[in-house]
Each structure stands twice: as structure tokens, then as C-alpha cells.
């Protein structure tokens, strides 16, 4: 099983990253830290006559990584009951890729991919993170992917995840 992990956190070595590395060690998957890439926000041109313009950034590299792996893990802190900005930008731009003539099989290639989530929040994340899980269920449904499993960890301050035995145990069993 080839795995790509998209890290949405802007904090290096944060709690989400710690939990993710516990679930998927760095030597067992392709780990992509979105904070290290340049991605322009989407300008919605789906219905414009001229369509989407070509954007010179790292998004196509990130898409190519997505397409070549069987399993996708999205790891993000829960920001205002949703995903982080970098992860949202990455996924928002999928609307552009759907209309890119260089990626005619984008939607079909995503079909049947297995998706996993790793979410970390501070205040009642097992409740407040559920809308984010549902959002990913809808994204997966749209593309024919399957949301296989998710882990939600609670951590309020940097470094606290190391003490969250319940989340660490759940992360170690993410793929089972």
C-alpha cells in the first residue's frame, strides 16, 4: 500500500504532526508538509468563458503526488471547526484540476482511493471535529473515494500530545 500524507499544520513539530508520525512513521510513507509549498488560493473561473488561468505554483506537484498513491492521509489541526488554511487551499484547487486538460482522468484516478484523517483540536475536538469529518465524507463521496477511518486527538498546548495515550493508541491502529 503506497501512502501519501498531507500535513496541513503550519506549525513545525506540532501536536498534529506528532500524532501523525505516531500513526504513519516517516519512513513508511510520503509525507508532504503543505506549509513548505507555494499554493495560490483559487480564483473561481469554473463558469468563465476563459476558464482557469495557468498558475505557476507547487499545486500540480502536490496533485501528482496525490494521484500516484493508493492511500491518502489528511492530517490537520481543527481550526475554527474546519481544516487548516493550507489544506483547504490544496483541496479548493481541485476544482481547477477537474477542468485542466492535462489531467483528464483526475476524478477517475481518485475513485477508489482510501482516505484517512488525523485531526487535533483543543476544546472538545471529538464533538467539534465531527463537522470536519463529515466534510471529508462529502469530499470522498464526490470523488468516489472511501473515508476508511479517522483519529481525533485533543491537545491544547504544544507538546501535550505525547501525554494523550488514548489518541496515540487510536493512531497506532488507524489502518486496522
C-alpha angles and dihedrals in degrees: 000000000000112000132196119191120201110202110203099183120110091205118089113227092003129154095271091052091047092052091045094051088050089056097039115021114218094248094056100058146019105269116200119189105203091201087071095059134074112237124169117215117254120267102201108236097152092122099031117112092233093048124207118341121230109264121205103219140100098277097102091053089053091048091050089054090050093052097049097055128075097210127045126197120192113198118187142151113242105253115186090337093307144071125295121274096251092052092046091051091050093052095039089059090060085084087064094047090053087065098038110114089211090063104045093150098046096115094042092048091054091052112106095014114139116234130200130183132211112189130177127190138161109220115052093321093174088065103027093045094057095086087057091051088050091049089055090047088058093046090050092046091052092055099035092249122139123236097217103179145332140205124209118196129189121222129146103183134036112278097018096111091077087071097047098098094172094056092043091052092048091048092052088057097042094119097043 
